[in-house]
């Protein structure tokens, strides 16, 4: 597959990008190099290779849900810019 300046111009218009002539030539060359590399990869014999989704083994990211004591209210509020009656005071957002 070959990338043309018209292809780059079309994608630039879809993305609402204004490209100079030099940029169009640069991106045309770069995209063509990428496609050439992908074509080279497709020449590899992948029979017997199990399809994978991840390159590293998956580990469960969730921790056990255990109860633990909370930090004291005074400690939670010690860096609050404003506090009122033991709570964080925030600007009103609903009129």
C-alpha positions in Angstrom: 0.0 0.0 0.0 1.3 3.4 -0.9 0.6 6.7 0.9 0.1 9.7 -1.2 0.0 13.4 -0.4 -3.7 13.3 -1.1 -4.1 10.7 1.7 -2.2 12.9 4.1 -4.2 16.0 3.0 -7.5 14.0 3.5 -6.5 13.0 7.0 -5.4 16.5 7.8 -8.7 17.9 6.7 -10.6 15.3 8.8 -8.5 16.4 11.8 -8.9 20.0 10.8 -5.2 20.5 10.6 -3.6 23.1 8.3 -0.3 21.5 7.0 2.3 23.3 5.0 3.7 21.7 1.9 6.9 20.6 3.8 4.8 19.0 6.6 2.7 17.1 4.0 5.9 15.7 2.4 7.4 14.8 5.8 4.2 13.1 7.0 3.8 11.3 3.7 7.4 9.9 4.0 6.9 9.0 7.6 3.6 7.2 7.1 5.0 5.3 4.1 7.9 4.1 6.3 5.5 2.9 8.9 3.4 1.0 6.4 6.5 -0.5 4.9 7.6 -1.8 8.3 4.1 -3.2 9.0 4.2 -5.0 5.6 7.6 -6.4 6.6 6.1 -7.7 9.9 3.3 -9.5 8.0 6.0 -11.6 6.2 6.8 -13.4 9.5 5.7 -16.9 10.0 3.4 -16.8 13.0 2.0 -20.3 12.7 2.1 -21.9 16.1 2.3 -18.6 17.9 -0.6 -18.2 20.4 -2.4 -14.9 19.9 -2.0 -12.6 22.9 -3.6 -9.5 24.0 -1.0 -8.5 26.6 2.8 -8.6 26.5 3.2 -9.1 30.2 1.3 -11.5 32.5 -1.9 -10.0 33.9 -2.1 -9.5 37.7 -5.2 -8.7 39.5 -5.0 -5.0 40.3 -7.6 -5.1 43.1 -6.7 -5.5 46.7 -8.7 -7.3 49.3 -11.5 -5.2 50.8 -10.6 -5.0 54.4 -11.8 -2.6 57.1 -9.2 -0.3 58.6 -9.5 2.6 61.0 -9.9 6.0 59.5 -7.6 8.9 60.1 -8.8 11.3 62.8 -11.0 14.2 61.7 -8.5 16.8 62.9 -5.7 15.2 60.8 -7.9 15.0 57.7 -8.7 18.7 58.0 -5.3 20.0 59.0 -4.4 21.1 55.5 -7.8 22.2 54.4 -7.8 25.8 53.1 -11.1 26.4 54.7 -13.1 24.4 57.2 -16.5 24.9 58.9 -17.9 22.9 61.8 -15.6 20.0 61.3 -16.1 19.8 57.5 -14.2 20.9 54.4 -15.7 24.2 53.2 -15.9 24.5 49.4 -17.2 27.1 47.1 -20.9 26.8 46.2 -21.4 25.3 42.7 -25.2 25.1 42.6 -27.2 28.3 42.4 
